[in-house]
Amino acid sequence: MTHKINKQAVAQAFGRAAGGYDRFADFQRDSGERLMALPPPAAAGRVLDAGCGTGWFSRRWRAQGHQVIALDLSPGMLAQARRDASAHHYLLGDIEALPLQSHSVDLSWSNLALQWCDDLAQGLRELCRVTRPGGKVLFSTLAEASLQELRSAWQAVDDYQHVNRFLSESAIRQAGAGMALRLHCETVVQHFPDVLSALHSLKGIGATHIHQGRASGLLTRQRLHQLAQHWPQDEHGYLLSYQLITGVIDCE
């Protein structure tokens, strides 16, 4: 359940994408909306948006009357969230070592950020630590079947790793062992008119850092053509699927 991630490189990748992130973040908004549809806190309180990105959902929580703490690993993302007046407080920090006191928020909310943890169990423990007894942790993350079309296409082109490996659903469940955790798994599929559009969607949201080092080689016209030949598609276009995990932890 652990793998070493270059957090600085992750922060830089997302920082580079911050200015145009929201133009490409359709899946991120879809995932966040699914989390927002879960039962909300009974009354207005303090909400931690852990991995806030540009602050899109921080603004949603703020509009509902909550006091919002926006936290992100990327200074660039946090600066964008601040420019958009997304929250009441802004924190640069790592989910695995949250710079907050124990039991200091009513809800910890994290949309598609926990997959960048070295140790998912540690990230979940930290979210629980800062949440008061009776509060909740709501999160989404990605499981191992995510981006399988991209992975299979590249495997037909070369032997380099171009796609990050994500934890299995069972490993994610194991990371929450001992917690009052409920998980839901579903597959979300996007369609693109061509392979380049699919690749641009990933670059546009900053999800280009490879855990085990960058893939080798430039994306030439020839390699793009090879990818298109092997990339799964249907009548709606080229497929890009995500195995989306949503989780709820009742804090005690």
N, C-alpha and C positions, 0 to 999 in steps of 0.2 A: 504493500500500500504506500510505499515511499519511493520517490525518485528525485534526484537532485536537479533542481531547476535554477537556472541563472536568472534570479529575480530582477537584476539590473537590466538585463537584456529584454526581459518581458516588459518592464516599465518603459524602456526606450521604444519598443515596438508599438505599444499602445499610445505613448506620447506623440509619436510621429503621425498616428492616425487621428488624434484628438479633434483636429479642426474639421475634418470631413466625416467623422465617425457616424453621425446620425443619419447621413444619407444612405449608408450601407447596412445599418443595424436592424433590418427587418426581423431576422430571427431572434435577435436579442430582445426586441420589443415584444415579439410574440411570446417568448419565454417569460418575460416580466409580467405580461398581462395574465398569464396562467397563474403566476404566483400572487398577483394582486387579487385574483378571484377567490383565493383561499380565505377562510374566515379571518377578518381583520381584528385588531385589538378592540376590546369593548369600549374603550374611551381613548381620547387623545392622550398621547404620552411621548416618550422619547424613543425615536426610531434610529437605529444604526443602519445605514446603507453601506454595506461592506463590499467594496469593489464597485464604487458608484459610477465609474466611467465619467461620462459628460454630465451626469446628474439628472438624466431624463426621469428616472423614477424617484429620485430624491424630491424633485419638484412635485410629483404626484402626491407623495406622502405629506409634503409641506402644505399643499393645497387642501388636504383633508384636516388640517389643524394640528398636526404633530410637530414636535420639536425634532428636527432632523440633523443627524451627524453624518456627514458624507466623508467616507474614507476610501482612499485608493492608494495603490502602490506606485502609480505613475504621477509625477509632478505635473506633466502636461495635461492629463485627464482632469486632475484636481483643479488646475488653473481654469480649464474650460468650464467645469462645474461652478466655480466661483464667479466667473464672468457672467454666467446665466442666473446668478442668485438662487442657486438650487437648494441650499440648505441654510441652517443657522450656524453650524460649525463645520470646519473642514480639517481633516486630519490626514497627513501623509503617513501611511503605515501598512504593515503586513498583517493579513488575517491570522497568520500563525503566531503573531505576537502583538495582539491588539493594544494600543496605547490608551487603554481605558481602565477605570477601576471596575472591580467585580460588582455585579448586580447594579450597573449604572444605567441600563436602558430597559425599556419595556418590551421591545421587539428588535431582534437582529434579523436583518433581511439581506440576502445576498443572491444576486442574479448572475449566473454564469461567470463566477470568479473563482470558485473553489477548485476547479480543475487545474489552476496554476499553483496549487499548494504542493510543497515537497511531501507533506504528510497530511493527508485529508483528516485523519483522526484528530491531529493536533488543531487543525483549523476549526473543526466542529467543537472541540473542547473549549477553544477560546471564545467562540460565539456563544456557547452556553455559559461560560464564566461571566461574561459581561452582562448577561441577561438576568433580570431579577427572577426570583422564584415565582412561578405562576405566569411568567411571560413565555414567549415563543421564539423559536428560531425558524425562519422560513428560508429555504434555499433552493437553487437549481444548479445543476452541473451536468456534464456530459459523460456518457458511458462509452464503452469500447467500440460499439458499432457505428459511432459517429464518423462521418466523412468517408464511409467505406467506398463510395464511388471514386473519390479523389485518390484514395489509397490504391485501389485496384488498377486505375488507369496508369498511375506512375509506376507500379510494379511491372507493367508491361513495357515500359519505356527504358528504365534503368534500375540499378540495384541500390540506389541511395534512399535514405529515409526522407520523405517529403511531408509526412503527416504525423502529428503527435499520437502517441498511444494513450488511450484513456483507460481508467479503471473499469472493471466489470461491475455490473449491478450488484453482484454478491460481495465484491470487495468494498463497494461503497456502503453497503448495508453493514458489513463487518466493521467499517470505520466508525460507525455509530453504535457499536456494541456497548451495552450498559446505559444507553440513553433511551428516553421514551420517543423513539424515532418511527415515523411512518413514511414510507417511500412510495412513489408512483412513477412508473416508467412508460414512456410512449415514444413513438417515432414520428418526427416532424420532417416533412420532405419539402424542399424548395425546388423550383424549376428555373432554368436559365436558358436564354435563346442560343447561347454558345458557350464554349469552354472558357473563353477569356472573361466573359461576364462573371462566371462562377468564381474564377480566380481573383478577379478584382473585388468581389464581395468579401472575400477572406482578407485580402490586403487592406481593404478600406476600413475594416474593424480592428486591424492590428493583430489578428490571430495568425501571425506568420512565424513566430519564434518556434524553432524546433528544439525540444528538450535535449536531444542528444547531439546537438550541433547542426549548423545550417546545411541544407541540401546543396549538392554540388552542381554547377553548370548553369548557364544562362537559359532563359526560356526563349529559345529561338523559334522562328516560324515553323521549322521542321518538327521540333519537339512538341509545339502546340498542335500541329496536325496529327502527330502520333497520339497525343493525349485524347484528341477528339475521336480518333478511331476506336479507342478502347474505353471511353467514358460511357457508362450506362445512360440511356435516354429512353423516353417514351414519347407519346404523341404530344405532350406538353413541353418537351424540351429536355435539356441535360439535367440530370438529377443530382441533388446534393442533400443527403439526409443526415439527421442528427438523432441520436438516441438520448432523449432528454429525461433526466431524473429530477423530479421535484420532491422535496423533503420537508417534513414538519417535525420539530422537536419540541415537546412540552418540557419546559425547564422546571426543575424542582428545587 
